[in-house]
Amino acid sequence: MSGGPYGRGKAPERACMRVKDWPEQDRRSWLVACVPADPLAENVGARSNHSTASNRKAEKGYGRWLTFLFRYEPTALVQAAADRITPERVRAYIESLAALGNGSATILARLQELGEVAKVMGPDRQWKFLSRLSSKIRAKHVPARSKVNLRLSDELLDLGFNLMERSGEFAGLGAAILYRDGLMISLLSLVPLRRRNMAGLRLGKT
């Protein structure tokens, strides 16, 4: 479940329905498609040649679509998976994502994930309308974050080293904070880490 301004666990409309909670036919079709390929078998799953991470990403995106339907049109869940993926519903899904503050990059990712699972649920169907919707969104794409203040990694590394050197001009807590900041900036310029992973580093343990 997403955090953001809602905080972890406080925005059920942002949750990705887990595979075990999918409609039975959806769940069964997806699990069969993801069975690892047997080189001697004639019939292999449609997703057997994809990595576990790729399949996990696709199922989370499809779970997000199911959450949307569960909240806004639960009767659709009784339909066959391929039948419920219609242009009208997908447009409503896009509007819902945008209303929750999702940027165009996130919406494009959700459409891609939905399209990947749609090919499993309806392999003989035409899903070109998903590509057309994605193209329209991509044409209007606006980066969610301004890139005006971005700096190259070598600039950040120089800044980090400079701060650590300057810390020698101070004493006590001020020197420690300046050295810490310089060390963090230097490390991140060389090894990009998520904030949670960075905050979880422990001297002598990590």
C-alpha positions as CSV (number, residue, x, y, z in Angstrom):
1,M,0.0,0.0,0.0
2,S,1.2,3.4,-0.8
3,G,2.3,5.9,1.8
4,G,2.7,9.5,0.7
5,P,0.5,12.1,2.3
6,Y,-1.8,9.5,3.6
7,G,0.7,7.5,5.5
8,R,1.3,3.8,5.3
9,G,-1.9,1.9,5.8
10,K,-4.2,4.9,5.5
11,A,-5.2,4.9,1.9
12,P,-7.0,1.7,0.9
13,E,-7.9,3.1,-2.5
14,R,-4.2,3.0,-3.3
15,A,-3.7,-0.6,-2.3
16,C,-2.8,-3.3,-4.8
17,M,-5.0,-6.3,-4.2
18,R,-3.0,-9.4,-3.4
19,V,-3.1,-12.4,-5.7
20,K,-4.7,-14.5,-3.1
21,D,-7.6,-12.1,-3.0
22,W,-8.2,-11.9,-6.8
23,P,-11.3,-13.4,-8.3
24,E,-10.7,-17.2,-8.5
25,Q,-10.4,-17.4,-12.3
26,D,-8.0,-14.4,-12.5
27,R,-5.9,-15.9,-9.8
28,R,-5.8,-19.4,-11.4
29,S,-5.0,-18.0,-14.9
30,W,-2.2,-15.9,-13.6
31,L,-0.6,-18.6,-11.5
32,V,-0.7,-21.1,-14.3
33,A,0.9,-18.5,-16.6
34,C,3.8,-17.9,-14.2
35,V,4.7,-21.6,-13.6
36,P,8.5,-21.9,-14.4
37,A,9.2,-23.3,-17.8
38,D,10.0,-27.0,-18.2
39,P,12.4,-27.2,-21.2
40,L,10.9,-30.6,-22.1
41,A,7.3,-29.5,-21.8
42,E,5.3,-28.6,-24.9
43,N,3.0,-26.2,-23.2
44,V,4.6,-23.6,-20.9
45,G,3.1,-20.6,-19.1
46,A,2.8,-17.3,-21.0
47,R,4.9,-15.6,-18.3
48,S,7.3,-18.4,-17.6
49,N,10.1,-16.7,-19.5
50,H,9.7,-13.5,-17.4
51,S,11.7,-12.8,-14.2
52,T,10.1,-13.2,-10.8
53,A,10.5,-9.4,-10.4
54,S,8.8,-8.6,-13.7
55,N,5.9,-10.9,-12.9
56,R,5.6,-9.4,-9.4
57,K,5.5,-5.9,-10.8
58,A,2.8,-6.9,-13.3
59,E,0.6,-8.6,-10.6
60,K,0.9,-5.6,-8.3
61,G,-0.3,-3.3,-11.2
62,Y,-3.2,-5.7,-12.0
63,G,-4.0,-5.8,-8.3
64,R,-4.3,-2.0,-8.3
65,W,-6.8,-2.3,-11.2
66,L,-8.8,-4.8,-9.2
67,T,-8.8,-2.5,-6.2
68,F,-10.3,0.2,-8.4
69,L,-13.0,-2.1,-9.6
70,F,-13.7,-3.4,-6.1
71,R,-14.2,0.1,-4.8
72,Y,-16.1,1.7,-7.7
73,E,-17.8,-1.1,-9.7
74,P,-17.7,-4.3,-7.7
75,T,-20.3,-6.0,-10.0
76,A,-17.7,-6.0,-12.7
77,L,-15.7,-8.6,-10.8
78,V,-18.2,-11.3,-11.6
79,Q,-17.3,-10.9,-15.3
80,A,-14.5,-12.8,-17.0
81,A,-11.2,-10.9,-16.6
82,A,-10.8,-10.0,-20.3
83,D,-14.4,-8.9,-20.6
84,R,-14.1,-6.4,-17.7
85,I,-11.1,-4.6,-19.3
86,T,-13.0,-2.1,-21.4
87,P,-12.0,1.3,-22.8
88,E,-14.6,3.0,-20.7
89,R,-13.5,1.4,-17.5
90,V,-9.8,1.9,-18.2
91,R,-10.5,5.6,-18.8
92,A,-12.3,5.8,-15.5
93,Y,-9.3,4.0,-13.9
94,I,-6.9,6.6,-15.3
95,E,-9.1,9.4,-14.0
96,S,-9.1,7.8,-10.6
97,L,-5.4,7.5,-10.5
98,A,-5.0,11.1,-11.6
99,A,-7.4,12.3,-8.9
100,L,-5.3,10.6,-6.3
101,G,-2.3,12.6,-7.3
102,N,-0.5,10.0,-9.4
103,G,1.8,11.5,-12.0
104,S,1.7,10.6,-15.7
105,A,4.7,8.3,-15.3
106,T,2.9,6.3,-12.6
107,I,-0.2,6.1,-14.7
108,L,1.8,4.9,-17.7
109,A,3.4,2.2,-15.6
110,R,-0.1,1.1,-14.3
111,L,-1.4,0.8,-17.9
112,Q,1.7,-1.2,-18.9
113,E,1.1,-3.6,-16.0
114,L,-2.5,-3.9,-16.8
115,G,-1.7,-4.6,-20.5
116,E,0.8,-7.3,-19.6
117,V,-1.8,-9.2,-17.5
118,A,-4.6,-8.5,-20.0
119,K,-2.6,-10.6,-22.5
120,V,-2.7,-13.5,-20.1
121,M,-6.4,-13.1,-19.3
122,G,-7.3,-12.6,-23.0
123,P,-4.5,-13.9,-25.2
124,D,-6.7,-13.8,-28.3
125,R,-8.1,-10.3,-27.7
126,Q,-6.9,-7.0,-29.2
127,W,-5.5,-4.7,-26.5
128,K,-4.4,-1.9,-28.8
129,F,-6.7,0.6,-27.1
130,L,-4.4,0.4,-24.0
131,S,-1.5,1.4,-26.2
132,R,-3.5,4.3,-27.7
133,L,-4.4,5.5,-24.2
134,S,-0.8,5.3,-23.1
135,S,0.3,7.3,-26.2
136,K,-2.1,10.1,-25.4
137,I,-0.9,10.3,-21.8
138,R,2.7,10.1,-22.9
139,A,2.2,13.1,-25.3
140,K,1.1,15.2,-22.4
141,H,3.6,13.9,-19.9
142,V,4.9,16.5,-17.4
143,P,7.7,15.4,-15.0
144,A,6.3,15.2,-11.5
145,R,9.5,16.8,-10.1
146,S,11.4,19.8,-11.4
147,K,14.9,18.9,-12.7
148,V,16.2,22.4,-12.6
149,N,18.3,21.8,-9.5
150,L,19.8,18.4,-10.5
151,R,23.5,18.0,-10.1
152,L,26.0,15.6,-11.6
153,S,27.3,12.9,-9.3
154,D,30.9,14.2,-9.5
155,E,29.7,17.6,-8.3
156,L,28.0,16.0,-5.3
157,L,31.1,14.0,-4.6
158,D,33.2,17.1,-4.5
159,L,30.7,18.8,-2.3
160,G,30.8,15.9,0.2
161,F,34.6,15.9,0.4
162,N,34.6,19.6,0.8
163,L,32.2,19.5,3.7
164,M,34.2,16.8,5.4
165,E,37.4,18.8,5.0
166,R,35.7,22.0,6.3
167,S,34.5,20.1,9.4
168,G,38.0,20.4,10.8
169,E,37.5,24.1,11.1
170,F,34.8,23.6,13.7
171,A,34.5,21.8,17.0
172,G,32.0,19.7,18.9
173,L,28.6,18.9,17.5
174,G,28.9,21.4,14.6
175,A,32.0,19.6,13.3
176,A,30.3,16.2,13.7
177,I,27.2,17.3,11.8
178,L,29.2,18.8,9.0
179,Y,31.3,15.7,8.6
180,R,28.2,13.5,8.7
181,D,26.5,15.5,6.0
182,G,29.6,15.4,3.8
183,L,30.0,11.7,4.3
184,M,26.3,11.0,3.4
185,I,26.5,13.1,0.3
186,S,29.7,11.5,-0.8
187,L,28.3,8.0,-0.3
188,L,25.1,8.7,-2.1
189,S,26.9,10.2,-5.1
190,L,28.7,6.9,-5.5
191,V,26.1,4.4,-4.3
192,P,22.5,5.7,-4.8
193,L,20.3,4.3,-2.0
194,R,16.7,4.7,-1.0
195,R,16.1,6.9,2.0
196,R,14.9,4.0,4.1
197,N,18.0,1.9,3.2
198,M,20.3,4.9,3.9
199,A,18.6,5.6,7.3
200,G,19.0,1.9,8.2
201,L,22.8,1.8,7.8
202,R,24.6,0.9,11.1
203,L,28.3,1.3,11.7
204,G,29.9,-2.1,12.2
205,K,26.8,-4.0,11.1
206,T,25.7,-3.0,7.6
